[in-house]
Amino acid sequence: GEPQSAERFRCPEVLFQPSLIGMEAAGIHETTYNSIMKCDVDIRKDLYGNIVLSGGSTMFPGIADRMSKEITALAPS
């Protein structure tokens, strides 16, 4: 039904917007970005190019593309 299909999209969205369920936390893209920015400037480009998603939540369709898009929006070129 309709509510179930909406849930399918809302569920992975929480990974990027934890505020949807009332959590004051950064999304996975922001956490990844913040971690990379704490590393030496000379290796950041390599880190951006080697992000690996793992675990059950990564099975959501399109999550890798979404992560890539969000990281690209945050990262300096």
PDB file of N, CA, C and O in Angstrom:
ATOM      1  N   GLY A   1       0.813  -1.203   0.000  1.00  0.00           N
ATOM      2  CA  GLY A   1       0.000   0.000   0.000  1.00  0.00           C
ATOM      3  C   GLY A   1       0.847   1.253   0.000  1.00  0.00           C
ATOM      4  O   GLY A   1       2.076   1.191  -0.002  1.00  0.00           O
ATOM      5  N   GLU A   2       0.198   2.351   0.002  1.00  0.00           N
ATOM      6  CA  GLU A   2       0.860   3.658  -0.057  1.00  0.00           C
ATOM      7  C   GLU A   2       1.786   3.936   1.127  1.00  0.00           C
ATOM      8  O   GLU A   2       2.934   4.325   0.915  1.00  0.00           O
ATOM      9  N   PRO A   3       1.324   3.748   2.366  1.00  0.00           N
ATOM     10  CA  PRO A   3       2.235   4.038   3.487  1.00  0.00           C
ATOM     11  C   PRO A   3       3.517   3.206   3.453  1.00  0.00           C
ATOM     12  O   PRO A   3       4.590   3.695   3.806  1.00  0.00           O
ATOM     13  N   GLN A   4       3.400   1.953   3.029  1.00  0.00           N
ATOM     14  CA  GLN A   4       4.576   1.084   2.983  1.00  0.00           C
ATOM     15  C   GLN A   4       5.599   1.587   1.964  1.00  0.00           C
ATOM     16  O   GLN A   4       6.799   1.559   2.235  1.00  0.00           O
ATOM     17  N   SER A   5       5.139   2.049   0.791  1.00  0.00           N
ATOM     18  CA  SER A   5       6.076   2.531  -0.221  1.00  0.00           C
ATOM     19  C   SER A   5       6.764   3.817   0.241  1.00  0.00           C
ATOM     20  O   SER A   5       7.932   4.047  -0.073  1.00  0.00           O
ATOM     21  N   ALA A   6       6.046   4.643   0.977  1.00  0.00           N
ATOM     22  CA  ALA A   6       6.654   5.864   1.513  1.00  0.00           C
ATOM     23  C   ALA A   6       7.727   5.513   2.539  1.00  0.00           C
ATOM     24  O   ALA A   6       8.778   6.153   2.588  1.00  0.00           O
ATOM     25  N   GLU A   7       7.462   4.499   3.355  1.00  0.00           N
ATOM     26  CA  GLU A   7       8.431   4.057   4.361  1.00  0.00           C
ATOM     27  C   GLU A   7       9.733   3.586   3.723  1.00  0.00           C
ATOM     28  O   GLU A   7      10.815   3.798   4.271  1.00  0.00           O
ATOM     29  N   ARG A   8       9.620   2.954   2.574  1.00  0.00           N
ATOM     30  CA  ARG A   8      10.800   2.430   1.893  1.00  0.00           C
ATOM     31  C   ARG A   8      11.782   3.553   1.563  1.00  0.00           C
ATOM     32  O   ARG A   8      12.995   3.342   1.574  1.00  0.00           O
ATOM     33  N   PHE A   9      11.265   4.737   1.272  1.00  0.00           N
ATOM     34  CA  PHE A   9      12.142   5.861   0.951  1.00  0.00           C
ATOM     35  C   PHE A   9      12.552   6.639   2.193  1.00  0.00           C
ATOM     36  O   PHE A   9      13.650   7.193   2.249  1.00  0.00           O
ATOM     37  N   ARG A  10      11.670   6.680   3.189  1.00  0.00           N
ATOM     38  CA  ARG A  10      11.965   7.421   4.411  1.00  0.00           C
ATOM     39  C   ARG A  10      13.037   6.717   5.238  1.00  0.00           C
ATOM     40  O   ARG A  10      13.852   7.375   5.886  1.00  0.00           O
ATOM     41  N   CYS A  11      13.042   5.419   5.221  1.00  0.00           N
ATOM     42  CA  CYS A  11      13.981   4.635   6.023  1.00  0.00           C
ATOM     43  C   CYS A  11      15.442   4.985   5.700  1.00  0.00           C
ATOM     44  O   CYS A  11      16.176   5.372   6.609  1.00  0.00           O
ATOM     45  N   PRO A  12      15.887   4.867   4.453  1.00  0.00           N
ATOM     46  CA  PRO A  12      17.281   5.229   4.170  1.00  0.00           C
ATOM     47  C   PRO A  12      17.542   6.733   4.294  1.00  0.00           C
ATOM     48  O   PRO A  12      18.676   7.145   4.540  1.00  0.00           O
ATOM     49  N   GLU A  13      16.513   7.543   4.128  1.00  0.00           N
ATOM     50  CA  GLU A  13      16.691   8.998   4.235  1.00  0.00           C
ATOM     51  C   GLU A  13      17.161   9.393   5.637  1.00  0.00           C
ATOM     52  O   GLU A  13      17.866  10.390   5.801  1.00  0.00           O
ATOM     53  N   VAL A  14      16.775   8.621   6.630  1.00  0.00           N
ATOM     54  CA  VAL A  14      17.194   8.887   8.011  1.00  0.00           C
ATOM     55  C   VAL A  14      18.719   8.819   8.144  1.00  0.00           C
ATOM     56  O   VAL A  14      19.294   9.505   8.989  1.00  0.00           O
ATOM     57  N   LEU A  15      19.369   8.010   7.328  1.00  0.00           N
ATOM     58  CA  LEU A  15      20.834   7.931   7.360  1.00  0.00           C
ATOM     59  C   LEU A  15      21.470   9.273   6.992  1.00  0.00           C
ATOM     60  O   LEU A  15      22.544   9.620   7.484  1.00  0.00           O
ATOM     61  N   PHE A  16      20.794  10.016   6.124  1.00  0.00           N
ATOM     62  CA  PHE A  16      21.303  11.316   5.687  1.00  0.00           C
ATOM     63  C   PHE A  16      20.720  12.467   6.502  1.00  0.00           C
ATOM     64  O   PHE A  16      21.340  13.523   6.629  1.00  0.00           O
ATOM     65  N   GLN A  17      19.523  12.255   7.053  1.00  0.00           N
ATOM     66  CA  GLN A  17      18.850  13.285   7.852  1.00  0.00           C
ATOM     67  C   GLN A  17      18.311  12.685   9.153  1.00  0.00           C
ATOM     68  O   GLN A  17      17.107  12.454   9.270  1.00  0.00           O
ATOM     69  N   PRO A  18      19.178  12.432  10.121  1.00  0.00           N
ATOM     70  CA  PRO A  18      18.725  11.836  11.382  1.00  0.00           C
ATOM     71  C   PRO A  18      17.654  12.671  12.097  1.00  0.00           C
ATOM     72  O   PRO A  18      16.918  12.152  12.937  1.00  0.00           O
ATOM     73  N   SER A  19      17.571  13.946  11.765  1.00  0.00           N
ATOM     74  CA  SER A  19      16.562  14.812  12.390  1.00  0.00           C
ATOM     75  C   SER A  19      15.139  14.356  12.074  1.00  0.00           C
ATOM     76  O   SER A  19      14.201  14.714  12.788  1.00  0.00           O
ATOM     77  N   LEU A  20      14.972  13.572  11.016  1.00  0.00           N
ATOM     78  CA  LEU A  20      13.644  13.054  10.660  1.00  0.00           C
ATOM     79  C   LEU A  20      13.055  12.199  11.774  1.00  0.00           C
ATOM     80  O   LEU A  20      11.836  12.086  11.898  1.00  0.00           O
ATOM     81  N   ILE A  21      13.921  11.599  12.581  1.00  0.00           N
ATOM     82  CA  ILE A  21      13.424  10.796  13.707  1.00  0.00           C
ATOM     83  C   ILE A  21      13.815  11.430  15.043  1.00  0.00           C
ATOM     84  O   ILE A  21      13.873  10.758  16.073  1.00  0.00           O
ATOM     85  N   GLY A  22      14.080  12.729  15.002  1.00  0.00           N
ATOM     86  CA  GLY A  22      14.343  13.466  16.228  1.00  0.00           C
ATOM     87  C   GLY A  22      15.746  13.358  16.788  1.00  0.00           C
ATOM     88  O   GLY A  22      15.987  13.735  17.935  1.00  0.00           O
ATOM     89  N   MET A  23      16.676  12.847  15.997  1.00  0.00           N
ATOM     90  CA  MET A  23      18.064  12.730  16.471  1.00  0.00           C
ATOM     91  C   MET A  23      18.869  13.963  16.072  1.00  0.00           C
ATOM     92  O   MET A  23      18.815  14.413  14.927  1.00  0.00           O
ATOM     93  N   GLU A  24      19.608  14.497  17.026  1.00  0.00           N
ATOM     94  CA  GLU A  24      20.510  15.602  16.719  1.00  0.00           C
ATOM     95  C   GLU A  24      21.876  15.011  16.394  1.00  0.00           C
ATOM     96  O   GLU A  24      22.776  14.993  17.234  1.00  0.00           O
ATOM     97  N   ALA A  25      22.015  14.535  15.182  1.00  0.00           N
ATOM     98  CA  ALA A  25      23.264  13.899  14.754  1.00  0.00           C
ATOM     99  C   ALA A  25      23.514  14.250  13.296  1.00  0.00           C
ATOM    100  O   ALA A  25      22.591  14.589  12.555  1.00  0.00           O
ATOM    101  N   ALA A  26      24.769  14.165  12.901  1.00  0.00           N
ATOM    102  CA  ALA A  26      25.121  14.397  11.506  1.00  0.00           C
ATOM    103  C   ALA A  26      24.734  13.178  10.676  1.00  0.00           C
ATOM    104  O   ALA A  26      24.712  12.054  11.178  1.00  0.00           O
ATOM    105  N   GLY A  27      24.431  13.409   9.413  1.00  0.00           N
ATOM    106  CA  GLY A  27      24.157  12.309   8.498  1.00  0.00           C
ATOM    107  C   GLY A  27      25.443  11.573   8.160  1.00  0.00           C
ATOM    108  O   GLY A  27      26.537  12.038   8.478  1.00  0.00           O
ATOM    109  N   ILE A  28      25.302  10.415   7.510  1.00  0.00           N
ATOM    110  CA  ILE A  28      26.509   9.639   7.190  1.00  0.00           C
ATOM    111  C   ILE A  28      27.442  10.395   6.251  1.00  0.00           C
ATOM    112  O   ILE A  28      28.659  10.228   6.328  1.00  0.00           O
ATOM    113  N   HIS A  29      26.891  11.223   5.366  1.00  0.00           N
ATOM    114  CA  HIS A  29      27.738  11.992   4.455  1.00  0.00           C
ATOM    115  C   HIS A  29      28.532  13.059   5.217  1.00  0.00           C
ATOM    116  O   HIS A  29      29.708  13.282   4.930  1.00  0.00           O
ATOM    117  N   GLU A  30      27.885  13.716   6.188  1.00  0.00           N
ATOM    118  CA  GLU A  30      28.572  14.741   6.973  1.00  0.00           C
ATOM    119  C   GLU A  30      29.617  14.126   7.898  1.00  0.00           C
ATOM    120  O   GLU A  30      30.695  14.690   8.083  1.00  0.00           O
ATOM    121  N   THR A  31      29.303  12.979   8.471  1.00  0.00           N
ATOM    122  CA  THR A  31      30.253  12.290   9.344  1.00  0.00           C
ATOM    123  C   THR A  31      31.495  11.872   8.554  1.00  0.00           C
ATOM    124  O   THR A  31      32.622  12.021   9.026  1.00  0.00           O
ATOM    125  N   THR A  32      31.275  11.347   7.350  1.00  0.00           N
ATOM    126  CA  THR A  32      32.389  10.949   6.482  1.00  0.00           C
ATOM    127  C   THR A  32      33.234  12.159   6.105  1.00  0.00           C
ATOM    128  O   THR A  32      34.461  12.122   6.184  1.00  0.00           O
ATOM    129  N   TYR A  33      32.563  13.229   5.694  1.00  0.00           N
ATOM    130  CA  TYR A  33      33.253  14.467   5.323  1.00  0.00           C
ATOM    131  C   TYR A  33      34.079  15.004   6.493  1.00  0.00           C
ATOM    132  O   TYR A  33      35.248  15.352   6.325  1.00  0.00           O
ATOM    133  N   ASN A  34      33.468  15.070   7.673  1.00  0.00           N
ATOM    134  CA  ASN A  34      34.170  15.586   8.856  1.00  0.00           C
ATOM    135  C   ASN A  34      35.393  14.738   9.197  1.00  0.00           C
ATOM    136  O   ASN A  34      36.431  15.269   9.594  1.00  0.00           O
ATOM    137  N   SER A  35      35.270  13.426   9.041  1.00  0.00           N
ATOM    138  CA  SER A  35      36.402  12.528   9.311  1.00  0.00           C
ATOM    139  C   SER A  35      37.546  12.787   8.341  1.00  0.00           C
ATOM    140  O   SER A  35      38.707  12.863   8.744  1.00  0.00           O
ATOM    141  N   ILE A  36      37.211  12.921   7.064  1.00  0.00           N
ATOM    142  CA  ILE A  36      38.243  13.170   6.049  1.00  0.00           C
ATOM    143  C   ILE A  36      38.920  14.519   6.287  1.00  0.00           C
ATOM    144  O   ILE A  36      40.134  14.644   6.127  1.00  0.00           O
ATOM    145  N   MET A  37      38.136  15.522   6.668  1.00  0.00           N
ATOM    146  CA  MET A  37      38.701  16.855   6.879  1.00  0.00           C
ATOM    147  C   MET A  37      39.647  16.914   8.084  1.00  0.00           C
ATOM    148  O   MET A  37      40.436  17.851   8.202  1.00  0.00           O
ATOM    149  N   LYS A  38      39.575  15.932   8.969  1.00  0.00           N
ATOM    150  CA  LYS A  38      40.494  15.870  10.114  1.00  0.00           C
ATOM    151  C   LYS A  38      41.834  15.249   9.730  1.00  0.00           C
ATOM    152  O   LYS A  38      42.790  15.289  10.506  1.00  0.00           O
ATOM    153  N   CYS A  39      41.898  14.676   8.530  1.00  0.00           N
ATOM    154  CA  CYS A  39      43.130  14.025   8.069  1.00  0.00           C
ATOM    155  C   CYS A  39      44.032  15.028   7.355  1.00  0.00           C
ATOM    156  O   CYS A  39      43.611  16.125   6.987  1.00  0.00           O
ATOM    157  N   ASP A  40      45.274  14.618   7.174  1.00  0.00           N
ATOM    158  CA  ASP A  40      46.259  15.447   6.488  1.00  0.00           C
ATOM    159  C   ASP A  40      45.757  15.846   5.104  1.00  0.00           C
ATOM    160  O   ASP A  40      45.211  15.026   4.366  1.00  0.00           O
ATOM    161  N   VAL A  41      45.949  17.108   4.767  1.00  0.00           N
ATOM    162  CA  VAL A  41      45.449  17.637   3.496  1.00  0.00           C
ATOM    163  C   VAL A  41      45.991  16.857   2.288  1.00  0.00           C
ATOM    164  O   VAL A  41      45.319  16.753   1.262  1.00  0.00           O
ATOM    165  N   ASP A  42      47.195  16.315   2.415  1.00  0.00           N
ATOM    166  CA  ASP A  42      47.820  15.603   1.302  1.00  0.00           C
ATOM    167  C   ASP A  42      47.145  14.281   0.953  1.00  0.00           C
ATOM    168  O   ASP A  42      47.316  13.785  -0.160  1.00  0.00           O
ATOM    169  N   ILE A  43      46.388  13.706   1.869  1.00  0.00           N
ATOM    170  CA  ILE A  43      45.759  12.408   1.578  1.00  0.00           C
ATOM    171  C   ILE A  43      44.241  12.493   1.395  1.00  0.00           C
ATOM    172  O   ILE A  43      43.592  11.484   1.121  1.00  0.00           O
ATOM    173  N   ARG A  44      43.684  13.677   1.543  1.00  0.00           N
ATOM    174  CA  ARG A  44      42.224  13.810   1.462  1.00  0.00           C
ATOM    175  C   ARG A  44      41.649  13.353   0.128  1.00  0.00           C
ATOM    176  O   ARG A  44      40.620  12.679   0.087  1.00  0.00           O
ATOM    177  N   LYS A  45      42.315  13.722  -0.961  1.00  0.00           N
ATOM    178  CA  LYS A  45      41.798  13.329  -2.277  1.00  0.00           C
ATOM    179  C   LYS A  45      41.713  11.807  -2.389  1.00  0.00           C
ATOM    180  O   LYS A  45      40.728  11.275  -2.903  1.00  0.00           O
ATOM    181  N   ASP A  46      42.742  11.106  -1.909  1.00  0.00           N
ATOM    182  CA  ASP A  46      42.725   9.640  -1.924  1.00  0.00           C
ATOM    183  C   ASP A  46      41.596   9.099  -1.057  1.00  0.00           C
ATOM    184  O   ASP A  46      40.937   8.127  -1.428  1.00  0.00           O
ATOM    185  N   LEU A  47      41.373   9.720   0.089  1.00  0.00           N
ATOM    186  CA  LEU A  47      40.302   9.263   0.977  1.00  0.00           C
ATOM    187  C   LEU A  47      38.935   9.445   0.319  1.00  0.00           C
ATOM    188  O   LEU A  47      38.089   8.553   0.375  1.00  0.00           O
ATOM    189  N   TYR A  48      38.725  10.607  -0.306  1.00  0.00           N
ATOM    190  CA  TYR A  48      37.449  10.831  -1.003  1.00  0.00           C
ATOM    191  C   TYR A  48      37.220   9.787  -2.090  1.00  0.00           C
ATOM    192  O   TYR A  48      36.084   9.391  -2.347  1.00  0.00           O
ATOM    193  N   GLY A  49      38.298   9.344  -2.725  1.00  0.00           N
ATOM    194  CA  GLY A  49      38.192   8.370  -3.805  1.00  0.00           C
ATOM    195  C   GLY A  49      38.071   6.926  -3.347  1.00  0.00           C
ATOM    196  O   GLY A  49      37.905   6.024  -4.169  1.00  0.00           O
ATOM    197  N   ASN A  50      38.153   6.703  -2.050  1.00  0.00           N
ATOM    198  CA  ASN A  50      38.138   5.334  -1.529  1.00  0.00           C
ATOM    199  C   ASN A  50      37.136   5.128  -0.395  1.00  0.00           C
ATOM    200  O   ASN A  50      37.409   4.395   0.555  1.00  0.00           O
ATOM    201  N   ILE A  51      35.987   5.770  -0.498  1.00  0.00           N
ATOM    202  CA  ILE A  51      34.938   5.597   0.507  1.00  0.00           C
ATOM    203  C   ILE A  51      34.237   4.270   0.234  1.00  0.00           C
ATOM    204  O   ILE A  51      33.796   4.011  -0.886  1.00  0.00           O
ATOM    205  N   VAL A  52      34.140   3.438   1.260  1.00  0.00           N
ATOM    206  CA  VAL A  52      33.498   2.126   1.130  1.00  0.00           C
ATOM    207  C   VAL A  52      32.291   2.079   2.061  1.00  0.00           C
ATOM    208  O   VAL A  52      32.402   2.360   3.255  1.00  0.00           O
ATOM    209  N   LEU A  53      31.149   1.724   1.507  1.00  0.00           N
ATOM    210  CA  LEU A  53      29.937   1.554   2.304  1.00  0.00           C
ATOM    211  C   LEU A  53      29.770   0.075   2.599  1.00  0.00           C
ATOM    212  O   LEU A  53      29.896  -0.756   1.700  1.00  0.00           O
ATOM    213  N   SER A  54      29.487  -0.262   3.853  1.00  0.00           N
ATOM    214  CA  SER A  54      29.280  -1.670   4.196  1.00  0.00           C
ATOM    215  C   SER A  54      28.176  -1.793   5.234  1.00  0.00           C
ATOM    216  O   SER A  54      27.829  -0.826   5.913  1.00  0.00           O
ATOM    217  N   GLY A  55      27.637  -2.988   5.345  1.00  0.00           N
ATOM    218  CA  GLY A  55      26.570  -3.242   6.303  1.00  0.00           C
ATOM    219  C   GLY A  55      25.213  -3.318   5.625  1.00  0.00           C
ATOM    220  O   GLY A  55      25.062  -2.952   4.460  1.00  0.00           O
ATOM    221  N   GLY A  56      24.248  -3.790   6.359  1.00  0.00           N
ATOM    222  CA  GLY A  56      22.912  -4.014   5.821  1.00  0.00           C
ATOM    223  C   GLY A  56      22.249  -2.778   5.244  1.00  0.00           C
ATOM    224  O   GLY A  56      21.522  -2.869   4.255  1.00  0.00           O
ATOM    225  N   SER A  57      22.490  -1.626   5.849  1.00  0.00           N
ATOM    226  CA  SER A  57      21.851  -0.395   5.375  1.00  0.00           C
ATOM    227  C   SER A  57      22.330   0.016   3.989  1.00  0.00           C
ATOM    228  O   SER A  57      21.667   0.798   3.307  1.00  0.00           O
ATOM    229  N   THR A  58      23.480  -0.507   3.571  1.00  0.00           N
ATOM    230  CA  THR A  58      23.999  -0.141   2.254  1.00  0.00           C
ATOM    231  C   THR A  58      23.300  -0.896   1.129  1.00  0.00           C
ATOM    232  O   THR A  58      23.590  -0.672  -0.046  1.00  0.00           O
ATOM    233  N   MET A  59      22.386  -1.783   1.483  1.00  0.00           N
ATOM    234  CA  MET A  59      21.652  -2.541   0.467  1.00  0.00           C
ATOM    235  C   MET A  59      20.481  -1.750  -0.114  1.00  0.00           C
ATOM    236  O   MET A  59      19.868  -2.186  -1.089  1.00  0.00           O
ATOM    237  N   PHE A  60      20.160  -0.591   0.471  1.00  0.00           N
ATOM    238  CA  PHE A  60      19.092   0.232  -0.096  1.00  0.00           C
ATOM    239  C   PHE A  60      19.488   0.663  -1.503  1.00  0.00           C
ATOM    240  O   PHE A  60      20.618   1.102  -1.716  1.00  0.00           O
ATOM    241  N   PRO A  61      18.572   0.547  -2.472  1.00  0.00           N
ATOM    242  CA  PRO A  61      18.881   0.940  -3.848  1.00  0.00           C
ATOM    243  C   PRO A  61      19.286   2.415  -3.935  1.00  0.00           C
ATOM    244  O   PRO A  61      18.634   3.280  -3.351  1.00  0.00           O
ATOM    245  N   GLY A  62      20.358   2.688  -4.663  1.00  0.00           N
ATOM    246  CA  GLY A  62      20.786   4.061  -4.916  1.00  0.00           C
ATOM    247  C   GLY A  62      21.566   4.717  -3.794  1.00  0.00           C
ATOM    248  O   GLY A  62      21.904   5.897  -3.891  1.00  0.00           O
ATOM    249  N   ILE A  63      21.860   3.981  -2.727  1.00  0.00           N
ATOM    250  CA  ILE A  63      22.527   4.626  -1.588  1.00  0.00           C
ATOM    251  C   ILE A  63      23.955   5.054  -1.927  1.00  0.00           C
ATOM    252  O   ILE A  63      24.416   6.088  -1.444  1.00  0.00           O
ATOM    253  N   ALA A  64      24.653   4.283  -2.740  1.00  0.00           N
ATOM    254  CA  ALA A  64      26.023   4.654  -3.125  1.00  0.00           C
ATOM    255  C   ALA A  64      26.020   5.931  -3.962  1.00  0.00           C
ATOM    256  O   ALA A  64      26.857   6.812  -3.766  1.00  0.00           O
ATOM    257  N   ASP A  65      25.075   6.025  -4.893  1.00  0.00           N
ATOM    258  CA  ASP A  65      24.972   7.235  -5.715  1.00  0.00           C
ATOM    259  C   ASP A  65      24.623   8.444  -4.862  1.00  0.00           C
ATOM    260  O   ASP A  65      25.166   9.532  -5.052  1.00  0.00           O
ATOM    261  N   ARG A  66      23.719   8.241  -3.927  1.00  0.00           N
ATOM    262  CA  ARG A  66      23.312   9.340  -3.042  1.00  0.00           C
ATOM    263  C   ARG A  66      24.493   9.802  -2.195  1.00  0.00           C
ATOM    264  O   ARG A  66      24.721  11.002  -2.045  1.00  0.00           O
ATOM    265  N   MET A  67      25.242   8.851  -1.643  1.00  0.00           N
ATOM    266  CA  MET A  67      26.409   9.189  -0.827  1.00  0.00           C
ATOM    267  C   MET A  67      27.419   9.971  -1.658  1.00  0.00           C
ATOM    268  O   MET A  67      27.965  10.978  -1.206  1.00  0.00           O
ATOM    269  N   SER A  68      27.656   9.504  -2.861  1.00  0.00           N
ATOM    270  CA  SER A  68      28.591  10.170  -3.762  1.00  0.00           C
ATOM    271  C   SER A  68      28.147  11.608  -4.046  1.00  0.00           C
ATOM    272  O   SER A  68      28.956  12.535  -4.004  1.00  0.00           O
ATOM    273  N   LYS A  69      26.867  11.781  -4.333  1.00  0.00           N
ATOM    274  CA  LYS A  69      26.320  13.106  -4.624  1.00  0.00           C
ATOM    275  C   LYS A  69      26.460  14.034  -3.421  1.00  0.00           C
ATOM    276  O   LYS A  69      26.857  15.190  -3.568  1.00  0.00           O
ATOM    277  N   GLU A  70      26.136  13.531  -2.237  1.00  0.00           N
ATOM    278  CA  GLU A  70      26.197  14.351  -1.022  1.00  0.00           C
ATOM    279  C   GLU A  70      27.637  14.725  -0.665  1.00  0.00           C
ATOM    280  O   GLU A  70      27.907  15.860  -0.273  1.00  0.00           O
ATOM    281  N   ILE A  71      28.559  13.769  -0.802  1.00  0.00           N
ATOM    282  CA  ILE A  71      29.973  14.043  -0.514  1.00  0.00           C
ATOM    283  C   ILE A  71      30.520  15.062  -1.509  1.00  0.00           C
ATOM    284  O   ILE A  71      31.256  15.971  -1.123  1.00  0.00           O
ATOM    285  N   THR A  72      30.171  14.919  -2.774  1.00  0.00           N
ATOM    286  CA  THR A  72      30.622  15.860  -3.805  1.00  0.00           C
ATOM    287  C   THR A  72      30.140  17.271  -3.495  1.00  0.00           C
ATOM    288  O   THR A  72      30.870  18.240  -3.704  1.00  0.00           O
ATOM    289  N   ALA A  73      28.915  17.389  -2.999  1.00  0.00           N
ATOM    290  CA  ALA A  73      28.367  18.703  -2.652  1.00  0.00           C
ATOM    291  C   ALA A  73      29.114  19.339  -1.472  1.00  0.00           C
ATOM    292  O   ALA A  73      29.243  20.562  -1.408  1.00  0.00           O
ATOM    293  N   LEU A  74      29.604  18.519  -0.547  1.00  0.00           N
ATOM    294  CA  LEU A  74      30.313  19.031   0.636  1.00  0.00           C
ATOM    295  C   LEU A  74      31.795  19.283   0.377  1.00  0.00           C
ATOM    296  O   LEU A  74      32.370  20.237   0.901  1.00  0.00           O
ATOM    297  N   ALA A  75      32.405  18.426  -0.431  1.00  0.00           N
ATOM    298  CA  ALA A  75      33.863  18.416  -0.582  1.00  0.00           C
ATOM    299  C   ALA A  75      34.354  19.536  -1.492  1.00  0.00           C
ATOM    300  O   ALA A  75      33.718  19.867  -2.493  1.00  0.00           O
ATOM    301  N   PRO A  76      35.494  20.110  -1.127  1.00  0.00           N
ATOM    302  CA  PRO A  76      36.122  21.067  -2.039  1.00  0.00           C
ATOM    303  C   PRO A  76      36.632  20.328  -3.273  1.00  0.00           C
ATOM    304  O   PRO A  76      37.036  19.168  -3.181  1.00  0.00           O
ATOM    305  N   SER A  77      36.613  20.983  -4.406  1.00  0.00           N
ATOM    306  CA  SER A  77      37.021  20.289  -5.648  1.00  0.00           C
ATOM    307  C   SER A  77      38.520  20.082  -5.727  1.00  0.00           C
ATOM    308  O   SER A  77      39.015  19.518  -6.703  1.00  0.00           O
TER     309      SER A  77
END
